[in-house]
Amino acid sequence: MSRRRTLGSKKKLALLLSAATVAGGGAFVMANTSNAAPPATTRSAAESTVCQGLATALGNNQKFIEGQRAAPDAQSEARIANREAVIAQIQRQQEASGCTVGESAQDSQAARPEQPAPSQPAAGDQGGQVSGEQVCTGSTVTLSGEDGAPAASSNQFPAGTKLKVTNLDNDKSTTVEVTSVSGSCVLLNNAAFEQVREAGKFLIRRAVIEKVG
């Protein structure tokens, strides 16, 4: 009798352990499901000024590469390699800012139209009014993503041209020399853009651009 009771106890213990294992497994699955992090969301250019500025910079660099491939010269391969590195950097900035990685201004259909700049800008870096020929009226200004000393690139002005860019939203100005070609009236490199940007923004909507030399 004692042996039969002992075997019965062992069977009961095994059944209890099996039930606990199943229950524990179910609890583990439920815990994993309930604790799963929600999928990360990204913002489009239409939802964020930061994202729109980065999308514009990306689109300008892509347009430049397309132009170089359409009409190549002896330096096109080097220029394309440089701009591809810039694009990779912009995409890293898009990811870090929570933007849609790879979205360019050419892809975004919701970008707001450019606003024409007033004819009389605020004081610039010399504390004066318009000091040169106002050009590229209504254009927005963003960054090329290139490093180096303050400089600009342009699709309208040759290398050596001096341009003054004034951000009317904070009355900051910078005067830089055009050193390369881009797909926009004027793109500022990182150092130049830092001189006139508003914190956290990658696009200047209200800009006055002057040709001063």
Secondary structure, 3 states (H helix, E strand, C coil): CHHHHHHHHHHHHHHHHHHHHHHHHHHHHHHHHHHCCCCCCCECCCCCHHHHHHHHHHHHHHHHHHHHHHCCCCCHHHHHHHHHHHHHHHHHHHHHCCECCCCCCCCCCCCCCCCCCCCCCCCCCCCCCCCCEEECCCCCEEECCCCCCCCEEECCCCCCCEEEEEECCCCEEEEEEEEEECCCCCEECHHHHHHHCCCCCCEECCEEEEECC
